Amino acid sequence: MSAVATEGAPENRVRYGIVWLVCGMLLFVCTDTVARHLTQTYPVLQVVWARLFIHLVLMTLVLPPKVPKFVRPKNPKATYLRAIIVFLTSIGSVATLQLIPVANMHAIGLLGPMLVTAFSVPLLGESVNRTQWAAISLACVGAVLIVKPGFGVLQLGSLIALATTVIYSLGHIAARYANRYDEPSTVLYCTALVGGVLSSLIVPFFWKAPNLEVGC
């Protein structure tokens, strides 16, 4: 019933999308805060591995009957391309958090919506009106006020954050395209699979034994 109602009311789909986006951003801030704390002690790739491998394990445990279906997406090129992009952006975002504050990283990340909007026109054939461009431009102004550009904005952490934002925006485009053929759960599982496997192959070269003492 709810699925039919949602399909019949496009405005509801937009509202649901906004709610999920806000919730997702809140969770991103929480995970990024934890990641910044961990990168002060552990290597970047070890933190990335923990994030992606646990994601893979949880999805495999929660949705075991569907795993064989998940690993065979209808459009493997788009789905696995998106997975590789997310893997790269995970490394970039965690590396950024080791170098600059969470607020600065997310301020630079506000450029993402403008990039996604710009990419969606030629790559997805979507249309963008002036109101949408105005809202996105206002967000970019807010990002500039937070970052306060100067010579400091050219530091390594900010440059990595900017490059990560560009790649992450392309990941949104790939996800949008992949979702035309596969369910979101399939796209998410393939993302977790690629990230979990690749990070597991790399992390032994950077592993630092965790300190399990209470209060560490």
N, C-alpha and C positions, 0 to 999 in steps of 0.2 A: 504494500500500500504506500509506504513512504517513498519507495523508489519511483513509483508511478507518479506520485504527487510532485516529487522533485523534478522529474522530467517535464511535467506539464507546466511548471512555473520556473522559468529561467532565473527570475529574481531571487528565488529561494536558493538556487545553486550558487549564486554570487554571494549571498549572505553566509551560507555554509562554508564557502571557500574562504571568506574573510575570517570567520571564526577559527577555522583550522589553521590558517596562516598565522594568526596572532598566537594561538597556542603553540604552534611549531616554533615561532620566534622566541617565545618565553623559554621553551625547553632548550633551544640553541644557546641562549644566554647562560642558562644553568650549566650545561655541559661545557661550554667554553670557559666559564669561571673555574670549574673543577680542572679542566685541562691546563689552564694557566698555572694553577697551583701545582699540578703534577710536573709540569715541564721545568719547574725550578729545581727538581730533584732527579727526574728521569729523562732519558733521551726522547726526542720528539717522536721518532718512529715507534718507540715502545708505547707511548701514550696513544698514538694512532692505532696501533695493533689492538690495544685493550678496547678502544671504542668500537672498532669494526668487527673484531672477533666475537666480542660479547653480543653484538647485534646479530651476527650470524647464528650463534648458539641459541639465543632466545627465540629467533624466528623458527629455527629448525625444531626446537622443543615444543613450541606452541602450535605450529602448523605442520606436523609430520606427514599427514596423509597427502598434502598438496605439494610437497617438495618436488616429487618427480615432474609434476606439471610446471612448477615454477622455473625449473632449470631449462625448460624448452620453450622459450617465449616465441610468439608468432612472428615477431620482428626482432631476431637476435642482434642484428647490427645496431639498431637504435638503442635497444635495452642494454646491451653490454658496453656500448660506447658511453652511455650515461653512467654506467657503473665505474668505468675507468676514470671518467671526469670527476666523479665524486671521490674516488680514491685519491686523485691528485689534489683536489681541493681540501680534503681532510688533512693531508700532509702540509699544505700551504697554510691552512688556518691555524693548525697547532704550532707550526713554526712561527707564525706571526704572533701568537699569544705568548710565546717565550720572549718576544722582543718588545712588544708594546702593550699598553693596557687594553682590557676587554672593550671599554667604551670607545677607544680610538679605532679598534678593529671594526666594530659594528657601525661606527660613523662612516668609515670608508665603505663598508658594505652597503650603505644606503645608496651608493651609486648603482648597485645591482639592479633595482627595478627599472632605472632608466636604460641600462644596457639590455635587460631582458626585453623591454618594450621596443627598443631600437632593433634588436635582432629578430623579434617576432614578425616584424613587417616583411622583410625579404625572405626569411627562412620558413615561416609558417603561413604567410599570406594573410595575417590578421590586420585589422584596421585600428588606428588609434586616434581618438579625437583630441581637440585642443584642451579640454578640461583635464583629461588624463595626463597629458604632457605637462600642464601647469602644476598639477599635484605632485608629480614626480620631480619637477624642477625645484619645487618648494622643499622637498625632502633633501635634495642635493645641497640647497642653501643651508639647511640645518646641519648637514654633515660638515660643510665648510666651517661653520661657526664652532662646531665641537672640536674639529681637528686643528683649527687656527693655522692655516698653511703658512709656511715660512721655510727656512732652510731645514728645520727639523723634520718636515714632512717627507723629505727626500731620504730619510734614514732607511736602512735595509728593511726593517719591519713593516714600514708603510708601503714600500715598493712591493714586498711580497704580498701584503694585504690587497693591494690594487690588482696585481696579477691574478691572485686567487679569486677576486671578485669577478674579473672578466671570465675566467674559466668556469666559475660557479654559475654565471649567467648563461653560458652556453649549455651547462648541465640542465638548467631549467628548460631550455628549448628542446634538448634531447628527451627530457622526461615528458614534456607535453606531446612530442611526436610519438614516443613509445607508448604512451597511454591511449593513443588512437587504436592500437592493435592489442594491447595486453592490459590486464587489470593492474591497478596500482600495487597490489600485494606481490604480483609477479615481478614488477620493476624493482620494488624494494628488496625482494629476496635476492635477485640477481646482483643488485648493488652490494648487499651484505656478503654474498658469496665471493664476488671478485675481490672486494676489499679485505675480507677475512683471509682468503687464501694468499693473496699477494703480500699482505702485511706479515703473515705467518712465515713466509719464505724469507723475508728480509730481516725480521726482528732479531733472530739469533745473532746477527752480526753487531747489534747495538744493545743487547740485553744487559740490564743492570738489575741485580737481585733486589727485590723489594725489601724494605725494612718493615717487618711485621710487628715491631714492638709498639705497645699502646702508647699513644701520645707522640708518635714520631712525626 
